[in-house]
Amino acid sequence: MRTAVLKSKSTVNHKSGADIDRQIHRGKTVLRELKAALEDLEDRRELAAAKRRNAGKPGTPLRQAAKELRF
């Protein structure tokens, strides 16, 4: 009986190469999505810090900024 149990477990836990490839692809996709989300959060943190640093300071008028950037 012990051998039968071992054989059934090995067949249940055995995955085909295609299954593993799909899992790897999905894992890489999830990691890319997490990286993008973290980068967005870092950008938001930097923007919030810049807003705090510049609170109360006069801004640059749009026309002046466009002229300086040559738009």
Buried (B, 14 or more C-beta within 10 A) or exposed (E): EEEEEEEEEEEEEEEEEEEEEEEEEEEEEEEEEEEEEEEEEEEEEEEEEEEEEEEEEEEEEEEEEEEEEEE
